[in-house]
Amino acid sequence: MQKRVNEVTMRGAPITLLGPKINVGDIAPDFIVQDLAMKPIKLSDFKGKIRIINSVPSIDTSVCSAQVHRFNVEAAKLTDTVIFSISLDLPFALNRYCAAEGIDAVKVTSDHKDLDFGLKYGTVIEELRLLSRAVFVIDKNDKVVYVEYVKETSSEPDYDKALAAAKALV
């Protein structure tokens, strides 16, 4: 398993990411996560659409919640686009969160079972078994067109750049 050190920090301290670094131009690896009903869904289930993947450490933190809310608002403005929010939170907690917060336009999913997404996209924090904060934009042909591994995990991503990359594909 590839280990990447000193690429990102959490509260200023370096953390280790497991898995390869995804780059612009790569073909997006397919992955399986669980939806709110604990049913498996794959990236490839949405082939032919623009896909934004929003990786967050835990839905129960203020920064992650703000990130999911922002992408939920933006999802309503985008055509032919699916936005995933992926964390290691259990589907039960994600379901409760979405119901309480009115999150209905983003596919909120869990990678807790197999770490399939996290290990393929290099977002697993070895020290904590959480996902790091990252955003990926994938075109209709599975090509990665935008990547941001957020340098400090307590910071929000650059929404404007990610959304501009997605809008340029429409």
ABEGO torsion letter per residue (X at the ends): XBBBBGABBBGGBBBBBBEBBBBBGBBBBBBBBBBAAGBBBBAAAABGBBBBBBBBABAABAAAAAAAAAAAAAAAABBGBBBBBBBABBAAAAAAAAAAAGBAABBBBBAAAAGAAAAAAGABBAAAGBBBBBBBBBBAAGBBABBBBBABAABBBBAAAAAAAAAAAX
